[in-house]
Amino acid sequence: MEDRFFTHLDGDAVRGLLARTALRDAALVTVGPALHVEDCNRAAAQLTGLHPLERIDQLLDEAAVKALRGCIASHSPCTVYEELDGVSYRLEILPHRDGALLAFLRKDRACYDGSLRVLHAKSMQYLGTMLADAEQVEDPALAAHLRRQGLRLYRLFIHSDFLHDPPLTEQLRLHYTDLAELCRSAAEKAAEHGPSDGVKRIDVHAPDRCTALIDPTRVCTALYNLLANALRVTPPDGDISVSLRDDGMFYTITVADRGPGLDAQLFHTLLTGWQRTSSLEDYLSLTRQGTPLGLGLPLAQRIAQNHGGSLLLSPRAGGGSELHLSLAHLPASLADHNLLAPQIVDEGYPIEEIEFSIFD
């Protein structure tokens, strides 16, 4: 027997229910029988860039268009998977009047289950106590060591939390920022805080000024992670460079190292490995092979995606890797919205102290 429960709810109740579920973040589009967009919510407009009367099939791949036409013809719902701007979505297609309702659901949005949420919350609570106790230690060297180890754990927890429950673009703290100065400052601080026996100079190639609408704290976090990786793999006699260019659609920050070079075939695994189920034995096996799964590259990728971009890899001439952090030119209407959105770094600790706590 068909469940007609929702047919007895009024519009306000249905909207209230959707606002309290994962669908509050979904990009929703309704299309007519000829595949013209009839209406869409704000998330869909930002995701697709489409407006009413434009055709949805100019955005979807061939398999999704075929599924959409089949749904409209047979009045049967279906599920397909679609990739937009490097992000995977589960696309739910439901019959709607003579057309269809499309719901783009983030496939990689994976919040903690109950037990891991308890573990995360309690660990942060105990970690805060430990950091407070470290300040009471009289030996300055031991106190500094305890603080650094505590901040390394703190860094791990906040990065993991951000990956599991990322904000939407419109929830970022977006401000007009001099991206060129941000690159220069990040490179200077990374060189200062890097390993004592490592590279001391990082060359920066950027225009005198480059104003961009970004969340500067998050972009700094992504850049620090890329620089930390570069400092770890580059030998003392090697060189690291940071370059910034603007092609009118994207700002691209490139961090080039002189390490052994990342394997392009493993790059996708490095970006998505944190989402996969892995036993402790499997993880330790990867660690022994020198390729442990970390959170630094996935974090940089997610921050780039929050800014409408992506993280790309290419080989560096003469040896090493180049990682390209692209950030889209965002619309001015997003500036200074949601100023109370959560920050990746709490105000209790400077971002440099957290990010560079990983250096021994």
C-alpha positions as CSV (number, residue, x, y, z in Angstrom):
1,M,0.0,0.0,0.0
2,E,1.4,3.4,-1.0
3,D,2.4,5.6,1.9
4,R,0.4,8.9,1.5
5,F,1.5,10.4,4.8
6,F,3.1,13.5,3.4
7,T,0.1,14.3,1.3
8,H,-1.7,15.3,4.5
9,L,1.0,17.7,5.7
10,D,0.7,21.4,4.9
11,G,3.5,23.3,3.2
12,D,4.9,24.9,6.4
13,A,5.3,21.5,8.1
14,V,7.1,20.0,5.1
15,R,9.5,23.0,4.8
16,G,10.1,22.8,8.6
17,L,10.9,19.1,8.3
18,L,13.3,19.6,5.4
19,A,15.1,22.4,7.3
20,R,15.9,20.0,10.1
21,T,17.3,17.2,7.9
22,A,20.3,16.7,5.7
23,L,18.2,18.1,2.8
24,R,18.6,21.6,4.2
25,D,22.0,21.6,2.4
26,A,20.7,20.0,-0.8
27,A,20.6,21.7,-4.1
28,L,17.0,21.3,-5.4
29,V,15.9,21.9,-9.0
30,T,12.5,21.3,-10.6
31,V,12.4,20.8,-14.4
32,G,9.6,20.5,-17.0
33,P,9.1,17.7,-19.6
34,A,11.5,19.5,-22.0
35,L,14.2,19.7,-19.3
36,H,13.9,23.4,-18.8
37,V,14.5,24.6,-15.3
38,E,11.3,25.7,-13.6
39,D,12.6,26.7,-10.2
40,C,15.6,26.1,-7.9
41,N,16.7,26.9,-4.4
42,R,19.6,29.1,-3.6
43,A,22.0,26.2,-3.1
44,A,21.2,24.9,-6.6
45,A,21.6,28.3,-8.2
46,Q,25.1,28.6,-6.7
47,L,26.0,25.0,-7.5
48,T,24.8,24.9,-11.1
49,G,24.8,28.5,-12.2
50,L,21.5,27.9,-14.0
51,H,18.4,30.0,-14.0
52,P,14.7,29.3,-14.8
53,L,14.1,28.5,-18.5
54,E,17.7,27.3,-19.0
55,R,18.1,23.6,-19.8
56,I,19.4,21.2,-17.1
57,D,20.8,18.8,-19.7
58,Q,23.6,21.3,-20.5
59,L,25.0,20.7,-17.0
60,L,24.5,16.9,-16.5
61,D,26.5,14.1,-18.1
62,E,25.0,11.7,-20.6
63,A,24.0,9.0,-18.1
64,A,22.3,11.4,-15.8
65,V,20.3,13.0,-18.7
66,K,19.2,9.5,-19.8
67,A,18.1,8.7,-16.2
68,L,16.2,12.0,-16.0
69,R,14.3,11.4,-19.2
70,G,13.5,7.9,-18.1
71,C,12.2,9.2,-14.8
72,I,9.9,11.6,-16.5
73,A,8.7,9.1,-19.1
74,S,8.0,6.3,-16.6
75,H,7.1,8.4,-13.5
76,S,9.6,6.3,-11.5
77,P,12.2,7.8,-9.2
78,C,15.9,6.9,-9.7
79,T,19.3,7.6,-8.2
80,V,22.5,8.4,-10.2
81,Y,25.9,9.9,-9.3
82,E,27.1,13.1,-10.8
83,E,30.4,15.0,-10.4
84,L,30.3,18.8,-10.5
85,D,33.5,20.9,-10.1
86,G,35.4,17.9,-8.7
87,V,32.8,17.1,-6.1
88,S,30.7,13.9,-6.2
89,Y,26.9,14.1,-5.6
90,R,24.2,11.5,-5.2
91,L,21.5,12.8,-7.6
92,E,18.0,11.8,-6.6
93,I,15.5,12.2,-9.4
94,L,11.8,12.2,-8.5
95,P,8.7,12.5,-10.7
96,H,7.1,15.9,-10.2
97,R,4.0,17.0,-12.1
98,D,4.9,16.5,-15.8
99,G,8.6,16.9,-15.1
100,A,11.0,16.0,-12.2
101,L,12.6,17.2,-9.0
102,L,16.4,16.8,-8.8
103,A,18.2,16.8,-5.4
104,F,22.0,17.0,-5.5
105,L,23.2,15.4,-2.2
106,R,26.9,15.7,-1.3
107,K,28.2,12.1,-1.5
108,D,31.3,12.9,0.5
109,R,29.5,14.6,3.4
110,A,30.1,12.0,6.2
111,C,29.4,13.1,9.8
112,Y,30.7,11.1,12.7
113,D,28.6,8.2,13.9
114,G,27.6,8.4,17.6
115,S,30.5,6.5,19.1
116,L,33.1,8.6,17.2
117,R,31.3,11.8,18.1
118,V,31.6,10.9,21.8
119,L,35.3,10.0,21.3
120,H,36.0,13.3,19.6
121,A,34.1,15.4,22.1
122,K,35.6,13.8,25.1
123,S,39.1,13.8,23.7
124,M,38.8,17.6,23.0
125,Q,37.6,18.0,26.6
126,Y,40.6,16.1,28.1
127,L,43.0,17.8,25.7
128,G,41.9,21.2,26.9
129,T,42.6,20.1,30.5
130,M,46.0,18.8,29.5
131,L,47.0,22.1,27.7
132,A,45.9,24.1,30.8
133,D,48.0,21.8,33.1
134,A,51.0,22.2,30.7
135,E,51.1,25.9,31.6
136,Q,51.7,25.0,35.2
137,V,54.9,23.0,34.5
138,E,57.9,24.9,35.8
139,D,60.5,23.5,33.4
140,P,60.2,25.8,30.3
141,A,61.5,23.2,27.8
142,L,59.1,20.5,29.1
143,A,56.2,22.9,29.1
144,A,56.9,23.9,25.5
145,H,57.2,20.2,24.5
146,L,53.8,19.4,26.2
147,R,52.1,22.4,24.6
148,R,53.4,21.4,21.1
149,Q,52.3,17.8,21.5
150,G,48.9,19.0,22.7
151,L,48.5,21.4,19.8
152,R,49.4,18.6,17.4
153,L,46.4,16.6,18.7
154,Y,44.3,19.8,18.7
155,R,45.2,20.3,15.0
156,L,44.2,16.8,14.2
157,F,40.8,17.0,15.9
158,I,39.8,20.4,14.3
159,H,40.9,19.3,10.9
160,S,39.0,16.0,11.1
161,D,35.9,17.8,12.4
162,F,36.1,20.2,9.4
163,L,36.4,17.4,6.9
164,H,33.5,15.4,8.3
165,D,31.1,18.3,8.6
166,P,32.2,21.1,6.2
167,P,30.4,24.4,5.8
168,L,28.7,25.5,2.6
169,T,30.4,28.3,0.7
170,E,27.8,30.9,1.9
171,Q,28.7,30.0,5.5
172,L,32.3,31.0,5.1
173,R,33.8,34.3,6.5
174,L,34.4,35.8,3.1
175,H,36.3,39.1,3.0
176,Y,38.2,41.0,0.4
177,T,41.9,40.1,1.1
178,D,45.2,40.8,-0.6
179,L,46.0,37.3,-1.7
180,A,49.5,38.2,-2.8
181,E,50.4,39.5,0.7
182,L,48.8,36.4,2.3
183,C,51.1,34.2,0.2
184,R,54.2,36.2,1.1
185,S,53.3,36.2,4.8
186,A,52.6,32.4,4.8
187,A,55.8,31.6,3.1
188,E,57.8,33.8,5.5
189,K,56.2,32.2,8.6
190,A,56.6,28.6,7.2
191,A,60.3,29.2,6.5
192,E,60.7,30.6,10.0
193,H,58.9,27.7,11.8
194,G,60.1,24.9,9.5
195,P,62.6,22.2,10.5
196,S,65.9,23.6,11.8
197,D,67.9,21.5,9.3
198,G,65.6,22.1,6.4
199,V,65.0,24.8,3.7
200,K,65.2,28.3,5.1
201,R,64.0,30.3,2.1
202,I,60.8,30.0,0.2
203,D,60.6,32.0,-3.0
204,V,57.4,33.8,-3.8
205,H,56.3,34.9,-7.2
206,A,53.2,37.1,-7.0
207,P,51.9,40.5,-8.2
208,D,52.3,43.5,-5.9
209,R,48.6,43.2,-5.0
210,C,45.8,40.7,-5.8
211,T,42.5,41.4,-4.1
212,A,40.3,38.3,-3.8
213,L,37.1,37.5,-2.0
214,I,38.1,34.6,0.3
215,D,38.0,33.2,3.8
216,P,41.6,34.2,4.7
217,T,41.9,32.0,7.7
218,R,40.9,28.9,5.8
219,V,43.0,29.7,2.8
220,C,45.9,30.3,5.2
221,T,45.3,26.8,6.7
222,A,45.3,25.2,3.3
223,L,48.5,27.0,2.3
224,Y,50.3,26.2,5.6
225,N,49.5,22.5,5.0
226,L,50.9,22.5,1.5
227,L,54.0,24.4,2.7
228,A,54.5,22.0,5.6
229,N,54.4,19.0,3.2
230,A,56.9,20.8,0.9
231,L,59.3,21.5,3.8
232,R,59.2,17.9,4.9
233,V,60.0,16.4,1.6
234,T,62.5,19.0,0.2
235,P,66.2,18.3,1.1
236,P,68.2,21.2,2.7
237,D,69.8,22.1,-0.6
238,G,66.5,22.1,-2.5
239,D,64.2,25.1,-3.2
240,I,60.5,25.7,-2.6
241,S,58.5,28.3,-4.4
242,V,55.0,29.8,-4.1
243,S,53.5,31.4,-7.1
244,L,50.1,33.2,-7.6
245,R,48.3,33.9,-10.8
246,D,44.9,35.2,-11.7
247,D,43.3,34.2,-15.1
248,G,40.1,36.2,-14.6
249,M,38.1,33.2,-13.4
250,F,40.4,31.5,-10.8
251,Y,43.2,32.5,-8.5
252,T,45.8,29.7,-8.5
253,I,48.4,29.4,-5.7
254,T,51.1,26.9,-6.7
255,V,53.4,25.3,-4.1
256,A,56.4,23.6,-5.7
257,D,58.8,21.3,-3.8
258,R,61.9,19.3,-4.6
259,G,60.8,16.1,-3.0
260,P,60.6,12.6,-4.7
261,G,57.4,13.6,-6.3
262,L,53.8,12.5,-5.6
263,D,52.5,9.6,-7.6
264,A,49.7,11.0,-9.8
265,Q,47.9,7.6,-9.7
266,L,47.8,7.7,-5.9
267,F,46.8,11.4,-5.6
268,H,43.0,10.6,-5.6
269,T,43.6,8.0,-2.9
270,L,45.5,10.6,-0.8
271,L,42.5,13.0,-1.2
272,T,39.8,10.5,-0.4
273,G,41.4,8.0,1.9
274,W,40.2,9.6,5.0
275,Q,36.6,8.7,4.0
276,R,37.3,5.0,3.6
277,T,36.9,2.2,6.1
278,S,40.3,1.0,7.1
279,S,41.5,-1.4,9.8
280,L,44.4,-0.5,12.1
281,E,46.4,-3.2,10.4
282,D,45.8,-1.7,7.0
283,Y,46.7,1.8,8.2
284,L,49.9,0.7,9.9
285,S,50.8,-1.2,6.7
286,L,50.5,2.0,4.7
287,T,52.6,3.8,7.3
288,R,55.4,1.2,7.1
289,Q,55.4,1.7,3.3
290,G,55.9,5.4,3.8
291,T,52.5,6.4,2.4
292,P,50.2,7.0,5.4
293,L,46.9,8.6,4.8
294,G,46.8,12.0,6.3
295,L,44.3,15.0,6.5
296,G,46.5,17.8,5.1
297,L,45.8,17.3,1.4
298,P,42.1,16.5,1.9
299,L,41.8,19.6,4.0
300,A,43.4,21.8,1.3
301,Q,41.1,20.2,-1.3
302,R,38.0,20.8,0.8
303,I,38.9,24.4,1.4
304,A,39.5,24.9,-2.3
305,Q,36.1,23.3,-3.1
306,N,34.5,25.7,-0.5
307,H,35.9,28.5,-2.7
308,G,34.6,27.0,-6.0
309,G,38.0,25.5,-6.9
310,S,40.0,22.4,-6.5
311,L,43.5,21.0,-5.6
312,L,45.5,19.7,-8.6
313,L,48.8,18.0,-9.0
314,S,51.5,18.2,-11.7
315,P,55.2,17.2,-11.8
316,R,57.8,19.9,-11.4
317,A,60.5,20.4,-14.0
318,G,63.8,19.1,-12.6
319,G,62.2,16.9,-9.9
320,G,59.5,17.3,-7.3
321,S,55.8,18.2,-7.4
322,E,53.6,21.2,-7.9
323,L,50.3,21.4,-6.0
324,H,47.9,24.0,-7.4
325,L,45.3,25.4,-5.1
326,S,42.6,27.1,-7.2
327,L,40.0,29.5,-5.8
328,A,37.2,30.8,-8.0
329,H,36.2,34.4,-8.3
330,L,33.2,34.5,-6.0
331,P,30.3,36.8,-6.4
332,A,30.4,40.0,-4.4
333,S,27.0,39.2,-2.9
334,L,28.7,36.6,-0.7
335,A,31.0,39.1,1.1
336,D,30.6,39.4,4.8
337,H,27.6,37.1,5.1
338,N,27.2,34.9,8.1
339,L,29.9,36.5,10.2
340,L,29.1,34.2,13.1
341,A,29.9,31.0,11.1
342,P,32.2,28.6,12.9
343,Q,35.9,29.1,12.4
344,I,38.4,26.3,11.7
345,V,40.7,27.7,14.4
346,D,39.4,28.7,17.8
347,E,40.6,32.1,19.0
348,G,42.6,30.6,21.9
349,Y,45.6,29.6,19.8
350,P,47.3,31.4,16.9
351,I,46.9,29.6,13.6
352,E,50.6,29.5,13.1
353,E,51.2,27.8,16.4
354,I,48.6,25.2,15.5
355,E,49.7,24.5,11.9
356,F,53.4,24.5,12.6
357,S,53.2,22.4,15.8
358,I,53.8,19.4,13.5
359,F,57.5,20.3,13.2
360,D,59.8,18.7,15.7
